[in-house]
Amino acid sequence: MLKVKFIPQNKLIEVESGTNLLKAADQAGLYVEGDCAGKGTCGKCRVKVIEGNRGDPTDAEKEQLSDSELKAGWVLACTRKVEQNCVVEVPLQRDAYTRKTTMPGGVENLEAEPFVEKIAVKLDLPALKDQVADLERLLIKLDRPNLTVNLRELAGLPALLRNNGFSVTVVISGSRLISIEPGDTTDQLYGIAFDIGTTTIVGSLLDLKTAAVLAVAAATNPQNIYGADVISRITHASQVKGGLKQLQDKVIGSANEIIRDLLRQTKIARDHVYEIVIVGNTTMSHFFMGVDPAYLAPAPFIPAYSRALDVEASELGLKINPAGRVVFLPNIAGYIGSDTVGVILATNMDRRRDICAAIDIGTNGELVLVANGKLTACSTAAGPAFEGAQIKQGMRAAAGAIEAVSYVNGDIELSIIGNTPACGICGSGLIDAAAALLDAGLIEPSGRFINPEENPDEVPACFKDRLRRGPGGFEFVLVPGAKSETGDDLVLTQGDLRELQLAKGAIYAGLMILLKEAGISENDLDQVLLAGAFGNYVRKESALTIGLLPQLPPEKIIAVGNAAGDGSKMALASKAVRARALTTPEKVEHLELSTRPDFQDIFVNALPFRNN
Ligand code: FES
């Protein structure tokens, strides 16, 4: 066995010779990005070897890292095998959640009407003339003779009643008695709403008596080590022995970390949390529940189930009241999950009578259109470009990410998250950068950088050194010498622009097909709602400039925050909304884009940038 010490986290582990550093970091409980699932193609898993285990760079490292990075000891964790004891530096994870936990929106005006109820009772004491059994005595008092009771509660009932003078509080969820507590605890009634994203998991703790959100916590979805996209993870689950369990353990573990954080923030006892309501895409639903998603990946994309699943918390190992219920809301189709149900609930799309589209851009893109009271939806393989994946120096919206770029007074201005030097570019920055460079005349509407060698006069003097030939074609230097250690520049490459075009083309084409199917055009849209953190922060003007959105007046484009997560909070806090959630899938017509003969043409037409 060989020793690997990770700094600055100061974790020491032992691994077998030949284990790669990505697996070793995972074994040490450390998070290293692994967008390409260890194929050596994304370049995101870079760590720095400080001592030992220095060897010749792998082919993937030569491809993904600059000479100065290689010289400084940077390696790709997924391709670098441990052959000696070593010390490895893992970059500290930057907080990429603030945008997801502080977005406006929510359930402020919702009337609390929780599914879980608490009733305090004082029972008559048994006597020789009143020999009714303890459980029946309780159920008669409640006037709920048909409640089901689990053995765990029944086992402790006689002592519980007698130790508390026959005064107890009963917790009921639907037809189940889930807990019996000493005394009157009716003021302690809590639940947690989760939004399980492919990239980020967000949990919100609610007081179910008032529907108030008491705390929010988030974490990176640790399944990321098996790939940034759902297909890589499905492949891992179906092809690696024990893979499905690994994926389930990762997401349940992360949910438990979030629960711990929420309880710590609010000082609420875990036993007083009685319900969890979750939204997520269909694949996340399968992983969370430990159900084989293998047939979701190939056509015809069949999930194992689409209905809502309702299980006991102890079955999944979730650290709330063990008898608490865990409800994963229903999915609409293989690639349109309960997160889209959440968007529909939070934006009232199931009740609107105007013409409105909602676009939820995350690691995938889901679109919903309501027209004449009819709901249609589709999903597009927008790819994770908007989350910074597949972008050479892309990153999520964390400290150091370029989040906004503008072309002002003949120069490019940048805005960076946090008080820190730029170290990458996130989705909103990427769209802004493309729009700004279009405005500056450095990108053609086709998406190509203008050729500074053939057309030197077209490049403004101030950009002459910044638009240059790079290893993969032309590239624009956003921040010269951004990487202080190596002096490397932070660049936007031609490949990045192509990724952006593919992603925005897929979203736009999906929307055009929904409109076409409804027999209307983009001019008929009364509103376009942008859901999700990305939708909240993207600048409408830039999204319009690059043709991500239809050419509507900006006031018709509205950011609605984390609508999927809001939908889950609403379904947790309100029985009426829960009932709507359960019937929403049957009201939505799903359009499968891959079977549409017109998709390819519409998609290809949607690829160019339009510079208005
Ligand atoms: S290059 Fe290592 S995970 Fe992608």
Residues whose N, C-alpha, C, O or C-beta is under 5 A from the ligand:
A	BS01	FES	E33 G34 D35 C36 A37 G38 K39 G40 T41 C42 G43 K44 C45 L76 C78
